[in-house]
Amino acid sequence: MKGNKIHWKELLIFNFLLFVSVIAHAQTTYLPTSKITADTRSEHYNTIPGAFDSLFLSTPIIHRIGVEIRPAYILPANSYFKEANKTSHPIKSSFSTHLKYSFRFYPNTLADKIYGTPYQGIGVAHYNLSHSDELGSPFSFYLFQGARVSQISQNLSLNYEWNFGLSLGWKPYDYENNPNNTVIGSKANAYINTNFYFSWMLAENLNFNTGVAVTHFSNGNTKFPNAGLNTIGVKAGVLYSFIPKKEAINLPSESKVPVFKEHISYDLVLFGSWRRTGVDFLDTQIASPEAYPVMGFCFSPMYNLGYKLRLGLSLDGVYDGSANVYTEDYMMEPRQVFYKPPLNQQLALGLSVRAEYVMPYFTVGLGVGKNALYGKGDLKAYYQVIALKTEITRNSFVHIGYSVKDSHLPNFLMLGLGYRFNNKYPVFYRK
């Protein structure tokens, strides 16, 4: 357990430093529109070979602070939430408070127009759950990004937002001290949220936001039990923007977005993690006490169709240390022993179809595939992948993904680094 705590802390610190680097790239010196000329353009801004020489490769930003509340209903996906708990009553409610910092690009800059007024930031939340004596009262630390879906009127818009991070402070299952909690197996769990909301502009620098939110907590199959916790609810909050009083960039609305030059890029990702598994024995599954290593790669030729969409295929290789682990009758042993098969029965090579939604700093990807070459048994499966790629430099990125087996079985985390070859994507938001 101690080793796992260190891993989660390192991941949290790394994500925070990564976000700080994003802000550092975003906040750069800029010139008022009226003072931009052909000379100052080349002096203050980079250019992209073969693409539009944008003035806004280093786009100025607006800082924002927001607070939110999110009352929610806990979905009863497990008998524990229905009545198999200490009180024998349903567990229904969740209430969280959020403090969020974000930044957005100036209106009418190319980044603002191309991506639909995007914003990104970092948040912290505290959750009050029913039966907190068994579940805990966790804190969440997360990255988030959102953008406009539709501008309904001058002061009203429909927007989306995703949150991804780490939650700490859970009370996990314990055979002696917390035996009823059969849904949460670790003190640290991943936090994932998607929400859609309306935003009303109350003043130039003040917005009121309200909408619906869906949340998922789980440990990514790194520890048993891992049933997880899911909620659906509403959100409401206010957002304050620190708009400078000095002259700001405000391009004419007729500024044209350059035509996107379609091309093929190639992503190489190396990843690793650890996982738990259940082993078939006498028509039932027994949880192995070991944590097994997972390592792999993804090589993905991706066709860049536009500013926000990539489609392609991926060659996916994996070593899964839990694959085809087996056990035997242990009546002659002091405890049940789990055996590993030969290496070739824990290797697989698959092919998947990939789609990626591209935004400033972050790319969200989905994949559906099937193992084509494999040893036997556990690796004969379809798999699905959801991944978040966070830029480090123009061509390198952090990869945080999760693989699901046959659409419903937890598989493994995919924590790694990636590099993009033949990257001709024009960037209007960083140097």
Secondary structure in CASP SS format (residue, H / E / C, confidence):
PFRMAT SS
TARGET T0000
AUTHOR 0000-0000-0000
METHOD secondary structure of the structure
MODEL  1
M C 1.00
K H 1.00
G H 1.00
N H 1.00
K H 1.00
I H 1.00
H H 1.00
W H 1.00
K H 1.00
E H 1.00
L H 1.00
L H 1.00
I H 1.00
F H 1.00
N H 1.00
F H 1.00
L H 1.00
L H 1.00
F H 1.00
V H 1.00
S H 1.00
V H 1.00
I H 1.00
A H 1.00
H H 1.00
A H 1.00
Q C 1.00
T C 1.00
T C 1.00
Y C 1.00
L C 1.00
P C 1.00
T H 1.00
S H 1.00
K H 1.00
I C 1.00
T C 1.00
A H 1.00
D H 1.00
T H 1.00
R H 1.00
S H 1.00
E H 1.00
H H 1.00
Y C 1.00
N C 1.00
T C 1.00
I C 1.00
P C 1.00
G C 1.00
A C 1.00
F C 1.00
D C 1.00
S C 1.00
L C 1.00
F C 1.00
L C 1.00
S C 1.00
T C 1.00
P C 1.00
I E 1.00
I E 1.00
H E 1.00
R E 1.00
I E 1.00
G E 1.00
V E 1.00
E E 1.00
I E 1.00
R E 1.00
P E 1.00
A E 1.00
Y E 1.00
I E 1.00
L C 1.00
P C 1.00
A C 1.00
N C 1.00
S H 1.00
Y H 1.00
F H 1.00
K H 1.00
E C 1.00
A C 1.00
N C 1.00
K C 1.00
T C 1.00
S C 1.00
H C 1.00
P C 1.00
I C 1.00
K C 1.00
S E 1.00
S E 1.00
F E 1.00
S E 1.00
T E 1.00
H E 1.00
L E 1.00
K E 1.00
Y E 1.00
S E 1.00
F E 1.00
R E 1.00
F E 1.00
Y C 1.00
P C 1.00
N C 1.00
T C 1.00
L H 1.00
A H 1.00
D H 1.00
K H 1.00
I H 1.00
Y H 1.00
G C 1.00
T C 1.00
P C 1.00
Y E 1.00
Q E 1.00
G E 1.00
I E 1.00
G E 1.00
V E 1.00
A E 1.00
H E 1.00
Y E 1.00
N E 1.00
L E 1.00
S C 1.00
H C 1.00
S H 1.00
D H 1.00
E H 1.00
L H 1.00
G E 1.00
S E 1.00
P E 1.00
F E 1.00
S E 1.00
F E 1.00
Y E 1.00
L E 1.00
F E 1.00
Q E 1.00
G E 1.00
A E 1.00
R E 1.00
V E 1.00
S E 1.00
Q E 1.00
I E 1.00
S E 1.00
Q C 1.00
N C 1.00
L E 1.00
S E 1.00
L E 1.00
N E 1.00
Y E 1.00
E E 1.00
W E 1.00
N E 1.00
F E 1.00
G E 1.00
L E 1.00
S E 1.00
L E 1.00
G E 1.00
W E 1.00
K C 1.00
P C 1.00
Y C 1.00
D E 1.00
Y C 1.00
E C 1.00
N C 1.00
N E 1.00
P C 1.00
N C 1.00
N C 1.00
T C 1.00
V C 1.00
I C 1.00
G C 1.00
S C 1.00
K C 1.00
A E 1.00
N E 1.00
A E 1.00
Y E 1.00
I E 1.00
N E 1.00
T E 1.00
N E 1.00
F E 1.00
Y E 1.00
F E 1.00
S E 1.00
W E 1.00
M E 1.00
L E 1.00
A E 1.00
E C 1.00
N C 1.00
L E 1.00
N E 1.00
F E 1.00
N E 1.00
T E 1.00
G E 1.00
V E 1.00
A E 1.00
V E 1.00
T E 1.00
H E 1.00
F E 1.00
S E 1.00
N C 1.00
G C 1.00
N C 1.00
T C 1.00
K C 1.00
F C 1.00
P C 1.00
N C 1.00
A C 1.00
G C 1.00
L E 1.00
N E 1.00
T E 1.00
I E 1.00
G E 1.00
V E 1.00
K E 1.00
A E 1.00
G E 1.00
V E 1.00
L E 1.00
Y E 1.00
S E 1.00
F E 1.00
I C 1.00
P C 1.00
K C 1.00
K C 1.00
E C 1.00
A C 1.00
I C 1.00
N C 1.00
L C 1.00
P C 1.00
S C 1.00
E C 1.00
S C 1.00
K C 1.00
V C 1.00
P C 1.00
V C 1.00
F C 1.00
K C 1.00
E C 1.00
H E 1.00
I E 1.00
S E 1.00
Y E 1.00
D E 1.00
L E 1.00
V E 1.00
L E 1.00
F E 1.00
G E 1.00
S E 1.00
W E 1.00
R E 1.00
R C 1.00
T C 1.00
G E 1.00
V E 1.00
D E 1.00
F E 1.00
L C 1.00
D C 1.00
T E 1.00
Q E 1.00
I E 1.00
A E 1.00
S C 1.00
P C 1.00
E C 1.00
A C 1.00
Y E 1.00
P E 1.00
V E 1.00
M E 1.00
G E 1.00
F E 1.00
C E 1.00
F E 1.00
S E 1.00
P E 1.00
M E 1.00
Y E 1.00
N E 1.00
L C 1.00
G C 1.00
Y C 1.00
K C 1.00
L E 1.00
R E 1.00
L E 1.00
G E 1.00
L E 1.00
S E 1.00
L E 1.00
D E 1.00
G E 1.00
V E 1.00
Y E 1.00
D E 1.00
G C 1.00
S C 1.00
A C 1.00
N C 1.00
V C 1.00
Y E 1.00
T E 1.00
E C 1.00
D C 1.00
Y C 1.00
M C 1.00
M C 1.00
E C 1.00
P C 1.00
R C 1.00
Q C 1.00
V C 1.00
F E 1.00
Y E 1.00
K C 1.00
P C 1.00
P C 1.00
L H 1.00
N H 1.00
Q H 1.00
Q C 1.00
L E 1.00
A E 1.00
L E 1.00
G E 1.00
L E 1.00
S E 1.00
V E 1.00
R E 1.00
A E 1.00
E E 1.00
Y E 1.00
V E 1.00
M C 1.00
P C 1.00
Y C 1.00
F E 1.00
T E 1.00
V E 1.00
G E 1.00
L E 1.00
G E 1.00
V E 1.00
G E 1.00
K E 1.00
N E 1.00
A E 1.00
L E 1.00
Y E 1.00
G C 1.00
K C 1.00
G H 1.00
D H 1.00
L H 1.00
K C 1.00
A C 1.00
Y E 1.00
Y E 1.00
Q E 1.00
V E 1.00
I E 1.00
A E 1.00
L E 1.00
K E 1.00
T E 1.00
E E 1.00
I C 1.00
T C 1.00
R C 1.00
N C 1.00
S E 1.00
F E 1.00
V E 1.00
H E 1.00
I E 1.00
G E 1.00
Y E 1.00
S E 1.00
V E 1.00
K E 1.00
D C 1.00
S C 1.00
H C 1.00
L E 1.00
P E 1.00
N E 1.00
F E 1.00
L E 1.00
M E 1.00
L E 1.00
G E 1.00
L E 1.00
G E 1.00
Y E 1.00
R E 1.00
F E 1.00
N C 1.00
N C 1.00
K C 1.00
Y C 1.00
P C 1.00
V C 1.00
F C 1.00
Y C 1.00
R C 1.00
K C 1.00
END
